[in-house]
Amino acid sequence: MPVKAAMATIVKLESDWVIQWLIELTEILAPPFEGEKRGLAFAPLLREIGGLDVPNDAVRKVNARRKGIGTGSSVMLAAHLDTVFTKDVDATLERDGDRLTDPGIGDNSCDLVSLCWLPGRWNSMLFTPKGTSCWSGQSARKALANRSRKAFQIRL
């Protein structure tokens, strides 16, 4: 099967949970510097995938880790938990056929769901990289995000 057709099949099979998680995360209000509620919903999604160590770090952000099978380079993928929208923005997602609309759907929600998708794909392919892989949901507040990444890097 050509790669493009295989990817289309994978996306179709996984679209239900991707859409469910996307709606769930998007509808959680997460104004600037207030990503904790979304983080509390994001951590269980990472745990549900399986094979990841998902502790909460010192500044209540979400980090996940999968040890590699060798001594290869480590990689970290990160997305923001909070959005650019204030508390007064309606976060109710609207659905019109196969189209989802919401002010925040492209503002980090898709990124967070993508962070869940990749380790799930690896699980189904029985793939484990040589180096440690990390996924992180961080606050946009730079000082806290930097502290969180530093604390997480120490635990690698």
N, C-alpha and C positions, 0 to 999 in steps of 0.2 A: 504494500500500500504506500503510495507517495506520502512524503512528510506532511504536505499541506492537507491532504485528506485525513491523515491520522490525527492531526491537530484539530481539525474541524469536528471529528468524531469525539475526541476527548472533551472539547469545549461543550458540545451538545450534551454529552452524558453528565457533565459536571455543572451544567447551567443552573439546575434547580438549587443546589446548595450555594453556588456563587451568588445567585440572585437573592436567596434568603438571607445570607450573611451581609450582602451589600445593603439590603433594605434595613436590616437590624442595626448595623453600624451607622448608616446615614441618618436614621431617625433619632439617634441619641445626640442631644444638644451638647456641643463641645466648643464653647466660645474660646477665644484666645486665652491661653494660660489655664484652661479648665478642662483638660482632656482626661481627667481621672475616671469619669463615668464611662467614657468610651473605652478606656483601658481595662476597666473591670469587665466589660463585655468582650473585649478582644482576647484577653488571656485565655478564657475557656475555649475559644475557637482554636487557638494554637494547641491547647492541650488535647482537644478532640482529635486532632490529626494523628497523634501518637508518635512516639519516637523522639520527642523533643523534651528537653529540660526547660521548664517555664517558671522560674522563680520571679517574684516581684522584687524590683530593686529598691534601693534606699529612697528614691524620690517618687515611688509609686507609678513607675512607668513599666512597660511590659517588654521583657527580653526573653528570647528563646534560643536554645543552643542544641546543636547536634554534633557530637564529637565525630571526627573523621576516623578513617581506618588506617591512617598513616601519618606522615609528617609533612603533608602538603600545606600550601598557603591557606590561611583562614580568610573567610569573606563575611562581611556583615551587610545586610540589606536593612534599610530603615525607612519608616514613614511617620508622618506626624499624626498624633491622635486628635489634636484640636484643630479647629477650622478658623477661617478668617471672619466668620459671622458671629454677631452678638447674640445674646440670649433671646432677643425679641423676634428673631427670624423663625418663621414656621418651617420646621424640619420634616413635615409630613410629606412622604414621597408619593408622587402621583404616577400611575401606570396607565398608558394608553397603548394597548396592544403589546408590542415587544419593546416599547420605549419607556424608560424610567426617567422622570424629571424631578429635580430637587435642587435647591441652591447649593447644597453641600455634597452632592453625589460625586462630583469630580474633585472635590476639595478634601482629599486624603482618604475617603472611604474606599475608593477603588484601589488605592495603594495598599491599604491595610488588608483587603481581601486578597490582593495579589501576593502579599507576604504569606498568607495561609495556603494559597494555591500551590506554590512551588514545593514546599516540603511534602505536601500531599501527593504531588506528582512523583517526587522521588520515592515515596513509600510504595506507590503502585508499580514503579519500575524496579523496585528493589535496589535502588541506587544510593550509595553512600560515598561522598567525595573523600579524598585523602585527608584534606584539612578540615578543621572545625568550621561549621556554618552557623551563622547567627542571624536572627531576625529580631527587629526592635521597633516597637511603637513608642515614639518619643513626643514630648511636648515641644511646641514651637519656641517656647521660651528658651533662648540660647543657653543661658547660664545653667538651668536645670538639665537641659539635654546634654550639655558637655559633661556635667557632673555624672549623669547617669551613664553615658558611654564610657567614661573613665572607670567608674565602678564596675561596669559590665566587663570591660576589657581585662581588668585585674582577675576576674573569675574565670577567664578562658584558661 
